[in-house]
Every structure is written in C-alpha cells, then in structure tokens.
Amino acid sequence: MQNKYMKRGLALFAAGVALILLGYYLKDTELMKYGWAMIIGYLAFGVGVLYIVYSLMRKIERRSLLNDRAEEAGK
C-alpha cells in the first residue's frame, strides 16, 4: 500500500475498533467511565472508513484519467 490515505484509513479504522472494544470492556467491568473511549473509537472508526473510501475513489479517478490520456495520445 503506497497510498497515504489508505494507510491512515486502516490505522484509524484499527484504532477505532480497539477503542470501541476497550469501551465495551470498561463497561462490563465497571472500572471507570467508558463513554469517552467509545466516542473517540466511533469517531476514529468513521474517519478511517471515510479515508479508505476516499483513497479508493482517488484510485479509480486516476485510472480513468490515465485511460483518457492514453486514448488522446493514440488518436
């Protein structure tokens, strides 16, 4: 993976899942407040998914541009 958006997206996705799981663990054990871990986890998860989708859109658009340029050069 060379795309920086995909790397960031996967990192935020994984961090979000980890924080959500931590929040559920804290909720079950009643050790401390779990709300902040879950809120930050869901936000990181959402931003990670958005980064992943954005990187895929950029990849498709780049391929489209390269194909258009190849067609123009072939004329």
Sequence and secondary structure as in RCSB ss.txt:
>XXXX:A:sequence
MQNKYMKRGLALFAAGVALILLGYYLKDTELMKYGWAMIIGYLAFGVGVLYIVYSLMRKIERRSLLNDRAEEAGK
>XXXX:A:secstr
   HHHHHHHHHHHHHHHHHHHHHHHHHHTSS  HHHHHHHHHHHHHHHHHHHHHHHHHHHHHHHHHHHHHHHH 
